Every structure is written in structure tokens, then in C-alpha cells.
Amino acid sequence: MALSMEQLILLIIIATLAAIAYSLRVLVMMERRLERMESHVASVTRKILAEEIKIERMAKRRRKR
């Protein structure tokens, strides 16, 4: 079953489009992972900041005494 030139070109174009679609899917998945990681980092940063504020308040109270 030999392919004609038009069929071969069409097959190459379809395969290229499928590869592009797969690559976009992978990029979207990576973007979602990065978003999730950034939100986790932001959450940890907020918790650390809150803890630092508590420590500073305790230190100020000790200095006043």
C-alpha cells in the first residue's frame, strides 16, 4: 500500500499538528504546576511573615521592661 505524494504530505501535516497539540498540553500542565508551587511559596511566606511579626512584638515588649 504505497502512499501518494498528497497523502504523504497530509500525513506529515497531521502528525506535525498532533505534535504541536501535545506540546501545548504539556506546557499547560507545567504552567499549572508552577502556579501551584507559587501559591504554596506565597502561603509559606505569609506564615513566616506572621511569625516574624509576633517575634518582633515579643522583643519590643521585653525591651520596654
LINJO-V849272 format. One record per pair of residues at least 12 apart in sequence whose ideal C-beta (glycine too) atoms are under 8 Angstrom apart, sorted by the first residue. I is the first residue (numbers start at 1). J is the second residue. D is the distance in Angstrom with one decimal. If there is no record, write none. Layout:
BEGIN
i j d
I J D
I J D
END
This chain:
BEGIN
none
END
